[in-house]
C-alpha cells in the first residue's frame, strides 16, 4: 500500500478546524451540560421556604430530597442519618471532585453568618498567585498529590486537603465503619460520569447510548458497593446479605447472557463472506 506524503498543517487550517469542532461541541454537548448544571444548581440553592442562598446546606431543597431517597442506598452501608453522603452523590454529577466540597460543607461546623465575603477580584488574583508555586513545586515522586503525609496529624491532613478538621469526626460518626466508607468511595469511583462526560456522550453517540452508559455505570457502582458491603458484614445479617449478593450476581449473569444473545443475533444478520483459496 502506498501512503501519501505527510505535510505540516497550516496554522489557519488548524484554527479553522479547531473552531468548527469547538462550536460543534458547545452547541451539541453544551446543551446537556448547561441544562443539568442549571437544574442542580437551582435545587441546591433554593430552600424549602422558597428563598435562595442555601447552597450545600441542610435547608436546601436538594438536601431535603436527599433525605427522602437515602434509604435506597442503605444496602451499601449509608444509613438514614448519613443523608449528606447522598447529597454528595448528586452533586458529584457536576464533577467527582465536587463530592469532597459538598461533604465538607455539610459535615463541618457552619461558618459565622457575619463573615465577610472576599471580593471576586482578590480571589481571582490569589488563585493566579498559586500557579507558579504549584507548577514548579511538583513532587516527581507524587505528582498527583495522592499522599497526605502523616495520617495521625489531622490538622495537617485538613490543611492539605482544604477541609475543616471537624469533618473527620462527622464522617466517622456518619458511616457505620470503615467498610461502609470504603463501599461509598467505591460507588463514587464507578457511578455515572460527570455532566461534561455525559454531554460528550450525547454529542458523539446520541441520547440512547448516553442513557445506556449512565444506567450501566450507576448499576455497576451500586451493585459493586452493595456486594462489597454485604460480604464484609455477612456475619451480622447472613440472610439479608445472601439475598443482596445473590440478586446482583444473578443480575450480572443475566446481563451477560443478554449481551451474548444480542451478539449472536448480530452475527446472523451480517452474512459471512467465504474466502476460497487455491
KEGU-688442 format. One record per residue: residue in three letters; x, y negated, z of N, C-alpha, C in turn. Coordinates in pm, whole numbers, plus 32768, in hexadecimal, padded with zeros to 4 digits. Example, Ala and Ser with C-alpha at 12.3 -4.5 7.8 and 13.67 -1.06 7.14 Angstrom:
# residues 2
ALA85278239830C84CE81C2830C8528814A830C
SER850580E182C48557806A82CA850A7FFD8313
# end
This chain:
# residues 278
UNK80558077800080008000800080587F838000
UNK80397F297FA780877EAE7F9D80477E437FF4
UNK80937E0D805280607DA780AC80807D1D8076
UNK80267CBE808780437C35805880AB7BF480B1
UNK80F17B95807B81567B4E80C781137AF1812D
UNK81497AF081A581117A9E820F81467A0F8205
UNK80EE79B0821F81147924821A80EB78DF829C
UNK8139787B82C18119782B8337809C77D8831C
UNK803377E6836F7FB8779883577FD17703836A
UNK7F8976B4831E7F967624832A7F4C75F383A7
UNK7F80758683DE7F477550845A7EB475298447
UNK7E9474EC83D57E0B74C183BB7DAD753983B4
UNK7DDB75A483727D87761C83677D6E765B83F0
UNK7DD5765B84457DC5769284CC7D617640851C
UNK7D6B75BC85137D117565855E7C807573852D
UNK7C6F757C84AA7BE7758C84737BAA7610849F
UNK7BFA767A84977BCA76FE84C07BAB77018555
UNK7C0276C485A57BEC76BF86357B6E76708656
UNK7B5B75FF86117AE375AF86287A6375F98607
UNK7A647644859A79ED7691857379CE76FD85DA
UNK7A36774386097A1F77AE866B79F2777486F1
UNK7A2C770387187A0376C3879579727695878E
UNK794C7658871F78C2762C870D786276A3870E
UNK788B770F86CD7837778686CA782377C08755
UNK788F77C187A6788577F6882E782D779D8886
UNK783F7719887A77F176BD88CD775D76C688AD
UNK773C76CA882C76B076CF880476737759881C
UNK76C777C1881C7695784888307696787088C2
UNK770E788888F9771B78B2898476F9784189E5
UNK771177C589BB76F877548A14766777498A40
UNK760A777089EA757D77698A0F756077C38A87
UNK7594783E8A83757F789B8AF275C3786A8B70
UNK763F78398B63768A780B8BD8764477958C1B
UNK761D77328BCD75DD76BB8C05755976DE8C48
UNK750B77358C097489775A8C3F749677A18CC6
UNK74EE78048CCE74FE78518D49753B77FC8DB7
UNK75A377AF8D9675E4775B8DFB758476F18E31
UNK753676B58DDA74D476508E06746C768D8E63
UNK743B77038E4073D577448E92740B77688F1C
UNK748377A48F2074BD77CC8FA074E077528FF5
UNK751576EA8FB675337670900174B67631903B
UNK744976388FF173CB75FC901E73967643909A
UNK738C76C8909573557711910873B87714917C
UNK743876F99161749A76F191CD749876699211
UNK746D760291C9746D757A920073EA75559243
UNK737B7589921172F87563924672D775B792C1
UNK729975779324727075BD939C71E075E99395
UNK71B4763593F9712A766593FA70C875F39410
UNK70FA7582944470A4750E9459709F74B393DE
UNK70E474D8937370E1748A92F8714D742092EE
UNK71A074119353720B73AE934F728B73EC9316
UNK72E4739492E7736173C392AB73D673AB930B
UNK744973E392E774C273D3933674DB74459396
UNK74AD74BE937674BC753193D07519759A9395
UNK757E756F934875D875CE9308761E7625936F
UNK761C76AB93567661770C93AB763C76FB943E
UNK75BD76E9945B758E76DC94E5751A773B94FB
UNK74F6774D957B748A77A8959D740277729575
UNK73FA76EF955A737976B2953B735976B294A6
UNK73B676E09452739D76DC93C2733B7749939A
UNK72F97732932B729A779492F772E1781692D2
UNK735D780B92A573AB7882928373C678D892FE
UNK73E77898936E740178E293E973837928941B
UNK731378E294167294791D9443726E799493EC
UNK727F79859368726079F3930E72BF7A699323
UNK733D7A4B9343739F7AB5935A737B7B0693D6
UNK73437AC5943B73197B0E94B372AD7B739493
UNK72597B54943171EC7BAF940C721E7C2993C0
UNK72877C18936F72B67C87931B732C7CD19358
UNK735B7CA793CE73CD7CE9940E73B67D7E9426
UNK733C7DAA944E73277E3B946273487E9193E9
UNK73477E579371736A7EA492F973FA7ED69302
UNK74507E8A934574DE7EAE934E75007EF993CE
UNK749D7F20941B74B87F69949774FD7FEF9481
UNK74E280399413752B80B8940075C180A993F3
UNK75F2803293CF7683801D93C476BC7FD7943E
UNK766D7FCD94A976A17F9C952976827F0D954B
UNK76337EC694FB76107E3B9519758E7E3B956B
UNK75977E1195E875237E11963F74D47D8F962F
UNK745B7D8D966874027D1B9657743E7C9A968D
UNK74857CA396FE74C17C2B973A75367BF696E8
UNK75687C47968D75DC7C1F963C75AF7BEA95B4
UNK75447B9E95B1750F7B699533756E7B0994EA
UNK75CC7AC4952F762B7A7294E2767A7AC2947A
UNK768F7B42949476D47B95943176837BA093B0
UNK75FE7BA293BE75A77BA6934775AF7B2392FB
UNK75B77AB3934375C67A31930176487A2F92B1
UNK76B27A6992EA77327A6F92A377287ABF9222
UNK76D87B29922376C57B7991A976847B25913C
UNK76207AD6916175D97A8590FD76317A1590C8
UNK767679CE912276CD796190F47745799690A8
UNK77677A1690BB77D47A51907077B87A5A8FDC
UNK77397A468FB677187A438F27775B79CB8EE5
UNK776F795C8F3077BB78EA8EFA784679198ED4
UNK788A79508F37791279848F2A792C79D68FA7
UNK79797A418F9979907A99900B79D57A4F907E
UNK7A2B79EE905D7A7079A590C87A12794C9117
UNK7999793290E2793878E1912B7902792A91A5
UNK791279AE91A978E379FC921B792B79D0929A
UNK79AE79B9929079FD7992930579CD790E933F
UNK79B778AB92E979897829931778FF78309356
UNK78A77882931D782078909354782478D093DE
UNK786F793D93EC78787980946E78B6792594D6
UNK791C78D994AE795B787D950C78FA7812953B
UNK78A777DE94DF78477775950377DA77A9955F
UNK77AB78249547773C78599595776878979618
UNK77E178CF961D780F79129696785578B396F7
UNK7893784A96C378DE77EF97197882778C975D
UNK78B7774B97C1786A76E598097850766F97AF
UNK77D6763A97B277B075C9975C7803754F977D
UNK78277502971878757488972B781E741B9766
UNK785773B897AE7808734C97E677BE72FF977A
UNK774772D0979B76F2728C9739772972059712
UNK777871C5976D77AA713F975178327141970D
UNK785C71B596DC78DD71BE969978DB716C9618
UNK7942711A9605794970C49590797271159515
UNK793170F894A7794E713C942979C770FB93E6
UNK7A1F714D93B07A95711B936B7A6E70EC92E0
UNK7A97707492B67A767045922E7AA870A791C5
UNK7A6070AF91577A82710C90EC7B0D70F090B3
UNK7B30706F90A67BB3704D906D7C25707F90C5
UNK7C157072914B7C7C70A291A67C89713A91A1
UNK7C177180919A7C1B721291917C5D723F9110
UNK7C4171F890A37C7B721C90227D1272059023
UNK7D3E7194905B7DCE717790627E1671DA90BC
UNK7DD47201912A7E10726391847E1E72EB9140
UNK7DBB730F90EE7DC2738D90A47E33738A903E
UNK7E4373188FF97EB0730B8F987F3873158FDB
UNK7F4272DF90557FC372DF909A7FEF736C90C1
UNK7F9273CA90C97FB7745390EF7FEB74A49079
UNK7FD974728FFF800274C08F89809974D88F85
UNK80EE74718F94817F748C8F8E81AE74EE8FF9
UNK817B74DE907481A7753690E0817D75C690C6
UNK810275D9909680D37660907C8114769D9000
UNK813776478F9F817176798F23820276A48F36
UNK824F76528F7C82DD76708F8E82F976BF900D
UNK829276D4905F82A6772190DA827077AD90D1
UNK826A77E590578235786C9044829778D3907C
UNK8264792C90CF82B47999910582B27A0C90A1
UNK83267A2E906A832C7A97900483047B1E903B
UNK83167B3390BE82EF7BB290FB82587BBA9112
UNK82167B47911881847B44912D814A7ACF90DF
UNK814B7AD79058811D7A64900880897A459016
UNK80387AA890387FA87A9490467F7F7A6E90D4
UNK7FE07A62912F7FC47A3C91B97F637A9E91FB
UNK7F7B7B2091E47F257B8692207F497B9F92B1
UNK7FC57B8792D67FF07B9C93607FCD7B2293B5
UNK7F987B3C942E7F757ACE94897FD57AC794FF
UNK80437B1494F880A67B0C956280817B5F95DB
UNK809D7B28965080847B6D96CF7FEE7B7796E9
UNK7FB97BF196E97F297C0496FA7EFC7BEE978A
UNK7F597BE497E87F337BCE98737F1F7B3A9893
UNK7F4D7AE2983C7F417A5298517EC87A1F9803
UNK7E557A1398467DDA79EB98037DE1795B97D2
UNK7E247904981F7E2C787897F67E79786A9772
UNK7EE778B497667F3678AD96EB7EE978E69674
UNK7EA07952968C7E51798F96207DE3793095F3
UNK7D9F78F196557D33789496337D67781D95E3
UNK7DDC77EB96097E16777A95C07E3F77A49533
UNK7E75781D95267EA1784E94A47E2B78629445
UNK7DBA7894947A7D4578B194277CE4783B941F
UNK7CFB77D3946E7CA4775E94697C1B777594A7
UNK7C1677C495137B9877DF95567BA677BB95E9
UNK7B3477B896307B34779996BE7B537817970F
UNK7B98780697807BBB787997D37B4078BC980D
UNK7AD4787098227A5978AB98577A18790C97F6
UNK7A3F790497777A06795E97137A2B79EF972E
UNK7AA57A07975F7AD27A9197767A7D7AD697DF
UNK7A637A91984E7A0F7ACC98B679817AE59887
UNK794C7A87983878C47A97980378BD7B0C97A1
UNK79267B1E975279297B8E96F5792E7C13973F
UNK797E7C1997A879867C9497F779007CB3983A
UNK78BB7C4B986678387C6198A577CD7C82983E
UNK77DA7C4C97C577767C62975E77787CEE9725
UNK77F07D22970C77FC7DA996D5780A7E0D9747
UNK77CB7E80973777C87EE497A2784F7F2897B7
UNK78AA7F1B9759792D7F59976779817F4196EB
UNK79FA7F7896ED7A557F65967C7A1F7FA395FC
UNK79DE8016960879AC80599590793B80099550
UNK78EA7FC595A1787F7F70956A78BB7EFA951E
UNK79237EBE955779667E4F951379AA7E7F9493
UNK79E77EF594987A287F2C942079C27F4993B3
UNK794F7F7F93D878E67F9C937578B47F1C9335
UNK78A97EB29385787E7E31935078E47DFB92EB
UNK79647E04930D79CD7DD692B179CE7E299231
UNK79B47EAB923F79AE7F0291C9793B7ED8916E
UNK78CA7EB691A978587E88915B787A7E069112
UNK78B87DA7915878DD7D27911B793D7D3C90A7
UNK79967D9D90B579F87DB7904C79B87DED8FCD
UNK794E7E3C8FDB79177E848F6878967E4A8F2F
UNK78507DF68F7B77C97DD38F4E77C97D6F8EDB
UNK77527D458EB2773A7CF68E3A77A27C888E24
UNK77D97C7C8DAC783C7C148D9078047B888DA8
UNK785F7B268DB278357A9D8DC977E97A678D51
UNK77AB79F48D65775379BC8CFD77A079998C7E
UNK782079738C8C786F79548C14788579D18BBF
UNK78A47A408C0278B67ABE8BB878337AED8B7B
UNK77C57ADD8BC477437B068B8F771D7AB08B16
UNK773C7A2F8B1D772179D88AAC776F7A028A31
UNK77ED7A2A8A46783E7A5A89D678067ADC899D
UNK77D47B3489F477987BB189C5771C7B978971
UNK76C97B39899F76507B17895376767AE088CB
UNK76DD7A8D88C877077A4D884A77437AB187EA
UNK77927B0F881E77DB7B6C87C677887BE787A1
UNK77397C1B87FF76F67C9C87E8765E7C9587EF
UNK76277C23881775967C18881E75617C2E88AB
UNK74E57C0788C074AA7C0E894674937C9D8974
UNK74777CFB8918745C7D85894074D87DC7897B
UNK754C7DB7893975C67DF2896D75F27DAB89ED
UNK75DC7D2989F475FF7CDE8A6E75AB7D0D8AE3
UNK75297D248ACC74D27D578B3574FC7DE28B60
UNK75227E368AFF75527EBC8B2075D17EB58B74
UNK762E7E5E8B4E76AC7E508B9876927E218C27
UNK76387DC08C3776197D8D8CBC75D77DF98D12
UNK757A7E438CD775357EAD8D2275937F1F8D45
UNK75E87F468CE676447FB48CFE76AA7F928D6A
UNK76E77F1C8D62774C7EF78DC6770F7EE78E51
UNK76957EAE8E5876537EA08EDA76327F2A8F14
UNK75FE7F838EC175DB80098EF1765780568F1C
UNK76C3804A8ECE773F808E8EF17776805A8F75
UNK77727FD68F8877A47F9B9004774E7FC5907B
UNK76CB7FC0906A76707FE690D77681807990FB
UNK768880CF90967699815E90B0771E817E90F0
UNK778A814190BF780F815B90F67819812E9187
UNK77E980B591A477EF8081922C779980D6928A
UNK77258100925B76CC815292AF770881DB92CB
UNK773F821B9264777B829F927777F2829892D7
UNK7846823392C978BA82249322788C821093B2
UNK782A81B793C677FC819B944F77B78215948B
UNK775F8256943F771682C994737773833F948E
UNK77D98351943A783883BD9451788C83A494CD
UNK78B1832694E479048305955978B5830C95DB
UNK783282F595D477DD82F9964C77828373964B
UNK77AD83DE960B775A845595F977318493967E
UNK778C849496DF776E84D497607704848897B0
UNK76F084099794768E83BA97DE760083D797AF
UNK75EE83F0972F7569840E96F8757A846C9681
UNK759284ED969A75B1854B962E7542855C95C7
UNK74C4855B95F47455856F9596744A84F89537
UNK744B847F957074418406951E74B683FB94BE
UNK752F841694F075A5840C949B75A08473942A
UNK757284EB94487569855393E17508852A9373
UNK749784EF939A743484C49337746B845692DC
UNK74AD83F2931874E3838492C8755283B3926B
UNK75AF840492A1761E8434924E75EA848E91DE
UNK758D84E8920075548540919B750984F3912F
UNK74C0848B91577474843C90F774CF83F99091
UNK753B83BB90BF75928373906375E683D2900D
UNK760B84459044765384A78FF375F984E08F85
UNK757B84FA8FA6751C85298F41750284BD8ED8
UNK74F884408F0574E283D28EA6755983C48E48
UNK75D283D38E7D764A83CA8E28764F843D8DC4
UNK762C84B68DF3762985298D9975BF85198D2D
UNK754A84E48D5474E084CD8CF2750884658C8B
UNK754E83FD8CB5757C83978C5775E383D08BF6
UNK763984278C29769E84668BD2765B84BE8B69
UNK75F6850D8B9275B085628B337564850F8ACC
UNK752E849D8AF674E884458A987547840D8A30
UNK75BD83E48A5C762183B289FE764E8421899E
UNK765D849989D176848509897C761A85278914
UNK759B851E893E752C853588E1752884C88875
UNK753D844B889E753F83DD883D75B283ED87DC
UNK7625841E880C7697843387B5767D849D874C
UNK76388509877376168572871375B5854086A9
UNK755584EE86D274F584B78672753C845D860C
UNK759E8410863C75E983BA85E17638840C857C
UNK7672847B85AA76BD84D1854F7662851184E7
UNK75E68530850E7588856C84B0755885078448
UNK754E84898472752084218416758A840383AD
UNK760883FC83D8767683DE837C76A3845F8338
UNK7691846E82B676B784EB8273774E84FC8270
UNK77788577828078078594827C783A859681ED
UNK78B6857481DA78F685738156795985E78151
UNK7940864080F9799586B680EE7A0C86988092
UNK7A8186B380C37AFA869980767B2D871E803E
UNK7B3987257FBA7B66879F7F777BF7878C7F4E
UNK7C4A87E37F7C7CD987DE7F5A7CFC88567F04
UNK7D5188407EA87D7A88AD7E4F7DFC88EC7E82
# end
